Amino acid sequence: MPELPEVETVRAGLAPVLVEQRIQKAEIRRPDLRWPFPENMAVRLTGARVERLARRSKFLLAALDTGETLISHLGMSGRWLVMGAAPLAAFRHDTDRIEKHDHVILELEKGAQLVFNDVRRFGAMDLWPSDDLEAHRWLEALGPEPLGNGFSADTLLAGCSGRRTPIKAVLLDQHTVAGLGNIYVCEALWAAGISPLACAGRLDADGAARLVAAIREVLRAAIAAGGSSLRDFRGADGELGYFQHDFAVYGRAGEACRRPGCGGEIVRDVQSGRSSFHCPACQSGP
């Protein structure tokens, strides 16, 4: 599933095409994705102008001049792509024809078409009043953004305090910090020298400071690389991300640790059904 860097990459790619554009026509080609589309979605979108495009956690938020915001989630395989006469010619659909899994089509006033393609249909969309977004069921319980001022060593310590679960599980809990997923948690824990198996309640101030810095560094590097493409993910221009070539631990079980002077070997453990990759030699244990 696309994580924060992939969603931010899509947002950055779509913004020049979508913001300040009016939706001339909206075509909804099926009744649902993961959940049913909102009532009269095509009617509510048609004629609306997109005022801004933001991201919250793994959600894209297109604020409309109608007072509503189009909330979308990519799910496992969802992609927003552009076809037709886009202002930036590079941001295009892989083809110039509508495909079987193109479920939502937005025709923009300058001739471009914004297409949501989702083969597995685990994506989701909703329309919600813009001035009450934080009350939406998908957003109301989210923790602070990891790249924002609301996330700090103190807030991380507070989220870990008294918890006997592994630190990795706490970081994947969207109530603690929003937008992190399996890949970047593994990478950040390695960068901070903390084992994914370590008890969250034992995290101290020094470890929290290292971990917050590592999370931000990993996310910024991944965004700069256009995210990671491990299955379905592509950016709005159809291009693959490249951060997977810089993974320190993820998917590298049995290979040498890349930390200078370590000499350890990356291992794979399974935690709550997810693969955890780490180096026992340089990441402290529980």
SERO-4910 file (N, C-alpha, C, O; in steps of 0.05 Angstrom, whole numbers):
BEGIN
 pado doro    nc1    nc2    nc3   cac1   cac2   cac3    cc1    cc2    cc3    oc1    oc2    oc3
  Met    A     17    -24      0      0      0      0     17     25      0     37     27     15
  Pro    A     11     44    -17     27     69    -17     27     82     11      7     83     24
  Glu    A     50     92     19     53    105     45     56    135     40     53    145     18
  Leu    A     62    150     61     63    179     59     80    189     36     70    207     21
  Pro    A    104    180     31    120    191      9    107    187    -18    109    205    -35
  Glu    A     94    164    -22     81    159    -48     57    178    -52     53    188    -73
  Val    A     41    181    -31     18    199    -33     27    228    -37     14    242    -52
  Glu    A     48    236    -23     58    263    -27     69    267    -55     66    289    -66
  Thr    A     81    246    -66     91    248    -94     68    252   -113     70    267   -132
  Val    A     46    237   -109     22    240   -125     11    269   -122      4    281   -142
  Arg    A      9    278    -98     -2    305    -93     14    326   -108      3    343   -122
  Ala    A     41    324   -106     58    344   -119     56    342   -149     58    362   -163
  Gly    A     51    318   -160     48    315   -189     21    325   -199     20    336   -222
  Leu    A      0    322   -183    -26    330   -192    -32    360   -188    -47    372   -204
  Ala    A    -19    372   -169    -26    400   -162    -24    419   -186    -42    435   -189
  Pro    A     -2    418   -202      0    437   -224    -22    433   -245    -29    452   -260
  Val    A    -33    409   -246    -53    402   -266    -81    409   -256    -98    418   -271
  Leu    A    -86    406   -230   -113    406   -219   -120    432   -205   -143    441   -208
  Val    A   -102    444   -190   -109    467   -174   -116    491   -192   -103    496   -212
  Glu    A   -137    505   -184   -149    528   -199   -163    519   -225   -169    536   -242
  Gln    A   -168    494   -227   -183    484   -251   -212    477   -243   -217    468   -220
  Arg    A   -230    481   -261   -258    474   -257   -263    447   -269   -254    441   -291
  Ile    A   -279    431   -255   -287    405   -264   -311    408   -282   -333    414   -273
  Gln    A   -307    406   -308   -329    410   -327   -349    387   -327   -373    391   -330
  Lys    A   -338    363   -322   -356    339   -321   -343    318   -304   -319    314   -305
  Ala    A   -359    304   -288   -350    282   -272   -364    257   -280   -389    257   -281
  Glu    A   -350    236   -286   -362    210   -293   -354    189   -273   -330    184   -269
  Ile    A   -373    177   -260   -369    156   -240   -378    130   -253   -402    127   -258
  Arg    A   -360    112   -258   -365     89   -275   -373     64   -261   -376     43   -273
  Arg    A   -375     65   -234   -384     43   -218   -395     54   -192   -390     77   -186
  Pro    A   -411     39   -177   -423     50   -153   -405     52   -129   -411     65   -109
  Asp    A   -382     38   -130   -365     37   -106   -336     30   -113   -330     22   -135
  Leu    A   -319     34    -93   -292     22    -93   -292      4    -68   -306    -16    -67
  Arg    A   -275     11    -49   -276     -5    -24   -303     -1    -10   -314    -19      2
  Trp    A   -313     24    -11   -339     31      0   -355     46    -22   -343     55    -41
  Pro    A   -382     48    -18   -397     63    -38   -388     92    -41   -379    104    -22
  Phe    A   -390    102    -65   -384    131    -70   -406    147    -56   -428    137    -51
  Pro    A   -400    172    -49   -420    189    -36   -444    194    -55   -441    193    -80
  Glu    A   -467    200    -44   -491    204    -59   -487    228    -79   -477    249    -71
  Asn    A   -497    224   -103   -496    245   -124   -468    257   -128   -464    281   -132
  Met    A   -448    240   -127   -420    249   -128   -414    263   -154   -402    284   -154
  Ala    A   -424    253   -177   -418    265   -203   -431    293   -204   -418    312   -214
  Val    A   -455    296   -194   -469    322   -194   -455    342   -176   -452    365   -184
  Arg    A   -446    333   -153   -433    351   -134   -405    360   -143   -396    381   -136
  Leu    A   -392    344   -160   -366    351   -170   -367    368   -195   -350    385   -199
  Thr    A   -387    364   -212   -389    378   -237   -393    408   -232   -411    417   -218
  Gly    A   -376    424   -244   -377    453   -241   -360    464   -218   -356    488   -216
  Ala    A   -350    447   -201   -334    456   -178   -306    463   -187   -294    450   -205
  Arg    A   -294    483   -175   -267    491   -180   -249    481   -156   -257    484   -133
  Val    A   -226    469   -163   -208    460   -143   -191    483   -133   -176    495   -148
  Glu    A   -194    489   -107   -179    512    -96   -151    504    -86   -133    521    -87
  Arg    A   -148    481    -76   -122    471    -66   -122    441    -64   -143    429    -62
  Leu    A    -98    430    -64    -95    401    -62    -75    395    -39    -52    403    -41
  Ala    A    -84    382    -18    -68    377      5    -67    347     10    -80    331     -3
  Arg    A    -51    340     30    -48    312     39    -51    311     69    -40    328     83
  Arg    A    -66    292     79    -67    286    108    -63    256    111    -79    240    102
  Ser    A    -40    249    124    -32    221    126    -30    209     98    -14    219     82
  Lys    A    -46    189     92    -45    176     65    -69    184     48    -75    171     28
  Phe    A    -83    206     56   -106    215     41    -99    240     25    -84    258     34
  Leu    A   -110    242      1   -109    267    -15   -134    283    -10   -156    272    -10
  Leu    A   -132    309     -7   -154    327     -1   -155    349    -21   -139    367    -22
  Ala    A   -176    348    -39   -180    368    -59   -203    386    -50   -226    379    -51
  Ala    A   -195    410    -40   -215    429    -30   -229    443    -54   -215    453    -72
  Leu    A   -255    444    -54   -271    454    -76   -284    481    -68   -288    486    -44
  Asp    A   -291    497    -88   -303    523    -82   -333    520    -74   -346    539    -68
  Thr    A   -343    495    -74   -370    489    -66   -372    487    -35   -394    484    -24
  Gly    A   -349    487    -22   -349    484      7   -345    455     16   -345    449     39
  Glu    A   -341    437     -4   -335    409      2   -307    402     -6   -294    416    -22
  Thr    A   -297    381      5   -270    370     -1   -273    342    -11   -286    325      1
  Leu    A   -260    336    -34   -259    309    -44   -236    295    -31   -213    302    -34
  Ile    A   -243    275    -15   -223    259      0   -218    233    -16   -238    219    -23
  Ser    A   -193    226    -22   -188    201    -36   -164    187    -24   -145    199    -14
  His    A   -166    160    -24   -146    142    -14   -139    123    -36   -157    112    -49
  Leu    A   -113    118    -41   -104    102    -63   -109     72    -58   -109     56    -77
  Gly    A   -112     64    -33   -115     35    -27    -90     20    -35    -67     30    -31
  Met    A    -93     -4    -45    -70    -20    -53    -60    -14    -81    -35    -14    -85
  Ser    A    -78     -8    -99    -69     -5   -127    -80     20   -141    -77     23   -165
  Gly    A    -93     38   -126   -105     62   -138    -84     81   -149    -62     84   -137
  Arg    A    -91     94   -171    -73    114   -184    -89    137   -195   -109    132   -209
  Trp    A    -82    161   -189    -92    185   -202    -73    191   -225    -49    196   -221
  Leu    A    -83    192   -249    -67    197   -273    -81    218   -290   -105    222   -289
  Val    A    -65    230   -308    -76    251   -325    -73    242   -354    -52    231   -362
  Met    A    -94    247   -370    -92    242   -398   -104    267   -413   -118    283   -401
  Gly    A    -97    269   -438   -107    292   -454    -88    315   -452    -64    312   -447
  Ala    A    -98    339   -457    -82    363   -458    -76    374   -431    -87    395   -423
  Ala    A    -58    361   -417    -50    370   -390    -31    394   -392    -15    395   -411
  Pro    A    -32    413   -373    -13    435   -373     16    426   -372     33    439   -384
  Leu    A     21    404   -358     48    393   -358     47    367   -374     35    347   -364
  Ala    A     59    366   -397     55    344   -415     66    318   -404     57    296   -412
  Ala    A     84    319   -384     96    295   -373     76    280   -356     78    255   -353
  Phe    A     56    294   -344     37    281   -326     14    270   -342     -7    283   -345
  Arg    A     18    246   -352     -2    234   -370     -8    205   -362      7    192   -348
  His    A    -32    197   -371    -40    169   -368    -21    152   -386    -10    163   -405
  Asp    A    -18    127   -379     -2    109   -395    -13    107   -424      2    102   -443
  Thr    A    -40    110   -427    -52    109   -453    -70    134   -456    -74    148   -436
  Asp    A    -79    139   -480    -98    161   -484   -126    151   -488   -142    164   -503
  Arg    A   -133    129   -477   -160    118   -479   -169    109   -451   -152    102   -434
  Ile    A   -195    108   -447   -206     99   -421   -202     69   -419   -209     54   -437
  Glu    A   -192     60   -396   -187     31   -392   -208     19   -373   -224     34   -361
  Lys    A   -209     -8   -372   -228    -22   -357   -230    -14   -328   -252    -11   -316
  His    A   -207     -9   -315   -206     -2   -287   -204     28   -281   -197     36   -259
  Asp    A   -211     44   -301   -213     73   -297   -241     79   -286   -260     80   -301
  His    A   -243     83   -260   -269     83   -247   -281    111   -243   -305    115   -243
  Val    A   -264    132   -241   -273    159   -238   -258    176   -259   -233    175   -260
  Ile    A   -272    192   -274   -260    209   -294   -270    238   -290   -294    243   -290
  Leu    A   -251    256   -286   -257    284   -283   -247    300   -307   -223    300   -311
  Glu    A   -265    312   -322   -257    328   -345   -253    357   -335   -271    369   -325
  Leu    A   -228    367   -339   -222    394   -329   -226    414   -352   -226    407   -375
  Glu    A   -229    440   -344   -237    460   -362   -217    465   -385   -225    475   -406
  Lys    A   -191    460   -381   -172    465   -402   -166    440   -419   -146    440   -434
  Gly    A   -183    420   -417   -181    397   -435   -169    372   -423   -171    351   -435
  Ala    A   -155    373   -401   -144    350   -389   -165    333   -375   -186    343   -368
  Gln    A   -160    307   -373   -177    289   -358   -161    277   -335   -139    266   -339
  Leu    A   -172    278   -311   -160    265   -288   -174    239   -284   -199    238   -281
  Val    A   -159    217   -283   -170    190   -282   -161    175   -258   -137    175   -251
  Phe    A   -180    163   -243   -173    146   -221   -176    117   -230   -198    107   -235
  Asn    A   -153    103   -231   -152     76   -240   -146     58   -215   -127     64   -200
  Asp    A   -161     37   -211   -157     20   -188   -165     -9   -194   -188    -16   -195
  Val    A   -144    -25   -200   -149    -53   -208   -162    -69   -185   -181    -84   -190
  Arg    A   -151    -66   -161   -161    -82   -138   -185    -70   -124   -198    -84   -108
  Arg    A   -191    -45   -129   -214    -31   -118   -213    -30    -87   -234    -33    -74
  Phe    A   -189    -26    -76   -187    -21    -47   -184      9    -41   -182     17    -18
  Gly    A   -185     26    -62   -185     54    -58   -212     64    -47   -230     48    -43
  Ala    A   -213     90    -41   -238    101    -29   -240    131    -35   -219    144    -38
  Met    A   -264    140    -37   -269    169    -41   -294    178    -25   -312    162    -20
  Asp    A   -293    203    -17   -317    214     -3   -316    245     -8   -295    256    -14
  Leu    A   -339    257     -4   -342    286     -5   -351    295     23   -370    283     34
  Trp    A   -338    316     34   -344    324     61   -341    354     64   -325    366     50
  Pro    A   -357    366     82   -354    395     85   -326    403     93   -314    392    112
  Ser    A   -314    422     78   -286    430     82   -281    441    110   -259    437    121
  Asp    A   -300    455    122   -296    467    148   -299    447    171   -298    455    194
  Asp    A   -304    422    164   -308    402    185   -293    376    179   -301    354    187
  Leu    A   -270    379    164   -255    356    155   -246    338    178   -246    313    176
  Glu    A   -237    351    200   -226    335    222   -246    317    235   -239    299    251
  Ala    A   -272    321    229   -293    304    240   -299    280    223   -314    262    230
  His    A   -286    279    199   -291    256    181   -280    231    194   -259    231    207
  Arg    A   -295    209    191   -287    184    204   -260    174    196   -247    160    211
  Trp    A   -250    181    172   -224    173    163   -202    190    175   -178    181    176
  Leu    A   -208    214    184   -188    233    192   -188    240    222   -168    249    233
  Glu    A   -211    235    236   -215    246    263   -195    235    283   -189    249    303
  Ala    A   -186    210    280   -169    198    300   -139    198    293   -123    185    307
  Leu    A   -132    211    271   -104    210    262    -86    226    280    -94    246    291
  Gly    A    -62    216    284    -42    229    300    -29    251    284    -37    258    262
  Pro    A     -8    263    295      6    286    282     21    276    257     28    253    254
  Glu    A     24    295    238     40    290    214     70    287    222     80    304    236
  Pro    A     83    267    212    112    263    220    131    285    211    152    289    222
  Leu    A    123    300    190    140    322    180    130    349    190    141    370    183
  Gly    A    110    349    208     99    374    218    109    380    246    122    364    259
  Asn    A    103    404    255    112    414    281     98    399    304    108    399    327
  Gly    A     76    386    299     62    372    320     74    345    328     66    333    348
  Phe    A     94    337    313    107    311    319    135    317    330    151    331    317
  Ser    A    141    307    353    166    313    367    174    289    384    159    270    387
  Ala    A    198    291    395    207    270    414    188    268    438    182    246    447
  Asp    A    178    291    447    159    290    470    133    277    463    123    261    478
  Thr    A    122    283    439     96    270    432    100    240    427     83    224    433
  Leu    A    123    232    416    129    204    411    132    190    438    121    168    442
  Leu    A    146    202    457    149    190    483    122    186    497    116    166    509
  Ala    A    104    206    494     78    205    506     62    182    493     47    168    507
  Gly    A     65    178    467     51    157    453     61    129    460     46    110    458
  Cys    A     86    128    469     98    102    477     96     96    506     99     73    514
  Ser    A     90    116    522     91    113    551     72     91    561     48     90    554
  Gly    A     83     72    576     67     51    588     59     29    569     44     10    578
  Arg    A     67     30    545     58     10    525     78    -13    524    102     -9    522
  Arg    A     68    -37    525     85    -61    525     88    -73    497    101    -94    494
  Thr    A     75    -61    478     77    -71    451    104    -63    438    117    -44    447
  Pro    A    112    -76    417    137    -69    403    135    -41    392    114    -32    384
  Ile    A    158    -28    391    159      0    381    149      1    352    137     22    344
  Lys    A    154    -19    336    144    -18    308    114    -16    307    103     -1    291
  Ala    A    100    -32    324     71    -31    325     61     -3    332     40      6    321
  Val    A     74     10    350     66     37    359     69     57    336     52     74    332
  Leu    A     91     55    321     95     73    298     76     68    275     69     86    260
  Leu    A     66     43    273     46     37    252     18     45    261      0     46    244
  Asp    A     14     51    286    -12     59    297    -16     88    288     -2    106    296
  Gln    A    -36     92    271    -41    119    259    -50    139    280    -51    163    275
  His    A    -58    130    304    -64    148    326    -39    161    337    -40    183    347
  Thr    A    -17    147    336      8    157    347     22    177    328     30    199    336
  Val    A     23    169    303     35    187    282     22    178    256     19    155    250
  Ala    A     15    198    239     -1    192    215     17    187    191     37    202    187
  Gly    A     10    167    175     22    164    149     44    144    146     52    137    124
  Leu    A     54    134    169     77    115    167     66     87    161     44     80    170
  Gly    A     81     73    145     75     45    139     99     27    143    119     36    153
  Asn    A     96      2    135    116    -18    142    144    -12    131    164    -15    145
  Ile    A    145     -3    106    171      2     94    187     23    109    210     18    117
  Tyr    A    175     47    113    190     69    124    194     67    154    213     79    165
  Val    A    177     52    167    182     46    196    207     29    198    224     34    215
  Cys    A    209      8    182    233     -9    182    259      7    177    279      4    190
  Glu    A    257     25    157    280     41    149    288     61    171    311     65    177
  Ala    A    268     73    183    273     93    204    284     81    229    302     92    242
  Leu    A    274     57    237    284     44    260    313     36    256    329     38    275
  Trp    A    320     27    232    348     21    227    365     46    229    387     46    242
  Ala    A    356     68    217    372     93    218    376    102    246    396    115    253
  Ala    A    356     97    264    358    106    292    372     85    309    378     91    333
  Gly    A    378     62    299    392     41    314    374     28    335    384     20    356
  Ile    A    348     26    329    329     14    348    316    -10    335    308     -9    312
  Ser    A    314    -32    349    302    -56    339    272    -53    337    260    -41    355
  Pro    A    259    -64    316    230    -64    315    217    -81    336    193    -78    342
  Leu    A    233    -98    349    223   -116    370    224   -102    398    213   -113    417
  Ala    A    237    -79    400    241    -66    425    214    -57    437    196    -49    423
  Cys    A    212    -59    463    187    -51    477    184    -21    476    202     -6    483
  Ala    A    161    -12    466    156     16    463    158     31    489    168     54    490
  Gly    A    149     20    511    149     33    537    177     38    548    180     53    567
  Arg    A    197     25    536    225     29    545    240     51    530    263     56    535
  Leu    A    226     63    510    239     84    495    246    108    513    228    117    528
  Asp    A    270    117    512    278    140    529    280    165    511    276    164    487
  Ala    A    286    187    524    287    213    510    307    214    488    302    224    466
  Asp    A    331    202    492    351    201    472    342    185    448    345    193    425
  Gly    A    331    161    453    321    144    432    298    157    416    297    155    392
  Ala    A    280    171    430    258    185    417    268    207    399    258    210    376
  Ala    A    288    222    408    300    243    391    313    232    366    309    242    344
  Arg    A    328    210    369    340    197    346    319    187    327    322    189    302
  Leu    A    298    175    338    278    163    321    262    184    306    256    180    282
  Val    A    254    206    319    240    227    305    257    238    282    247    243    260
  Ala    A    282    243    287    300    253    267    303    233    244    303    241    220
  Ala    A    305    207    250    307    187    230    282    185    213    284    182    188
  Ile    A    259    186    225    234    185    210    233    208    190    226    203    167
  Arg    A    239    232    199    238    255    181    259    252    158    253    259    135
  Glu    A    283    243    165    303    241    144    295    220    123    299    225     99
  Val    A    285    197    132    277    176    114    254    185     96    254    181     72
  Leu    A    234    198    108    211    207     92    219    228     72    210    227     49
  Arg    A    236    247     80    244    268     61    260    256     38    257    265     15
  Ala    A    278    237     44    294    224     23    275    209      4    280    209    -20
  Ala    A    255    195     15    237    180     -2    220    198    -20    216    192    -43
  Ile    A    211    221     -9    195    240    -25    213    250    -48    203    253    -70
  Ala    A    238    257    -42    256    267    -62    261    247    -84    266    254   -107
  Ala    A    259    221    -77    263    200    -97    238    192   -111    238    173   -128
  Gly    A    215    205   -105    190    198   -117    176    174   -105    160    162   -118
  Gly    A    184    168    -80    171    145    -67    185    119    -75    206    118    -87
  Ser    A    172     96    -67    182     70    -73    162     54    -89    138     55    -83
  Ser    A    171     41   -110    153     25   -127    160     -5   -123    180    -15   -133
  Leu    A    142    -18   -108    146    -46   -102    125    -64   -115    129    -88   -117
  Arg    A    103    -53   -124     84    -68   -139     69    -50   -158     76    -47   -182
  Asp    A     48    -37   -148     30    -22   -165     36      8   -166     27     21   -185
  Phe    A     52     18   -147     54     47   -146     69     60   -169     90     51   -177
  Arg    A     57     81   -180     69     99   -199     60    127   -191     39    131   -179
  Gly    A     76    147   -199     68    175   -194     47    183   -214     39    168   -231
  Ala    A     38    208   -211     17    219   -229     26    220   -258      9    221   -276
  Asp    A     52    219   -263     62    219   -290     67    191   -301     77    187   -323
  Gly    A     59    171   -285     63    143   -293     90    132   -287     96    109   -293
  Glu    A    108    149   -276    135    141   -270    137    125   -244    122    129   -226
  Leu    A    156    107   -243    162     92   -219    178    109   -199    192    127   -207
  Gly    A    174    103   -173    191    116   -153    218    101   -152    221     79   -163
  Tyr    A    238    113   -139    265    101   -139    277     96   -112    299     86   -109
  Phe    A    262    102    -90    274    100    -64    280     71    -57    297     66    -40
  Gln    A    266     51    -69    271     23    -63    300     16    -68    310     -4    -57
  His    A    314     31    -85    342     25    -91    360     33    -68    384     26    -67
  Asp    A    349     49    -49    365     59    -27    357     46      0    366     54     21
  Phe    A    341     25     -1    333     12     24    357      2     39    375    -11     27
  Ala    A    358      8     65    380     -2     81    373    -30     91    391    -47     94
  Val    A    348    -36     97    340    -62    109    317    -75     94    316    -99     92
  Tyr    A    297    -59     86    273    -71     76    278    -89     51    289    -80     32
  Gly    A    269   -114     53    272   -133     32    301   -144     28    307   -156      8
  Arg    A    318   -139     48    346   -146     45    355   -168     64    379   -170     71
  Ala    A    337   -185     72    344   -207     90    367   -224     79    366   -232     55
  Gly    A    386   -230     96    409   -246     88    432   -230     76    454   -241     71
  Glu    A    428   -204     72    449   -187     61    463   -172     83    453   -170    106
  Ala    A    487   -162     77    503   -148     97    491   -121    105    479   -108     88
  Cys    A    493   -115    130    483    -89    139    500    -67    127    524    -69    123
  Arg    A    487    -45    119    500    -23    106    512     -2    125    524     18    116
  Arg    A    508     -6    151    520     13    170    550      9    170    559    -13    175
  Pro    A    566     30    166    595     28    166    605     15    192    599     24    214
  Gly    A    622     -5    189    634    -18    212    617    -38    226    626    -49    246
  Cys    A    592    -42    218    574    -60    233    582    -90    229    588   -103    249
  Gly    A    582    -99    205    589   -127    200    566   -146    204    570   -170    201
  Gly    A    542   -136    211    520   -153    216    505   -161    190    513   -153    168
  Glu    A    484   -177    194    468   -187    171    439   -181    176    429   -184    199
  Ile    A    425   -172    156    397   -165    158    380   -190    161    384   -210    147
  Val    A    362   -190    180    344   -213    184    315   -203    180    309   -180    181
  Arg    A    298   -223    176    269   -218    173    254   -232    195    257   -256    199
  Asp    A    238   -217    209    219   -227    229    191   -221    220    187   -202    204
  Val    A    172   -235    231    144   -229    225    130   -219    250    131   -232    271
  Gln    A    119   -195    249    105   -182    271     77   -175    262     73   -159    243
  Ser    A     58   -187    275     29   -182    269     24   -186    239      9   -171    227
  Gly    A     36   -206    228     31   -213    200     47   -197    180     44   -201    156
  Arg    A     64   -179    190     80   -162    171    110   -168    175    119   -175    196
  Ser    A    124   -166    153    153   -171    153    167   -148    166    163   -125    159
  Ser    A    185   -154    185    203   -134    196    231   -141    189    241   -163    194
  Phe    A    245   -121    177    273   -125    170    290   -108    188    285    -84    191
  His    A    311   -120    199    329   -105    217    356   -119    220    359   -142    211
  Cys    A    375   -105    231    401   -116    237    405   -120    267    407   -101    281
  Pro    A    404   -145    276    407   -150    305    434   -139    316    436   -134    340
  Ala    A    454   -137    299    480   -128    309    481    -99    317    496    -92    336
  Cys    A    466    -82    303    468    -53    309    442    -40    317    442    -16    322
  Gln    A    420    -55    318    395    -45    328    389    -58    354    386    -82    356
  Ser    A    386    -41    375    383    -52    402    358    -67    405    337    -61    393
  Gly    A    360    -89    421    337   -107    425    318    -98    446    320    -75    456
  Pro    A    298   -115    452    278   -108    472    290   -101    499    275    -95    517
***
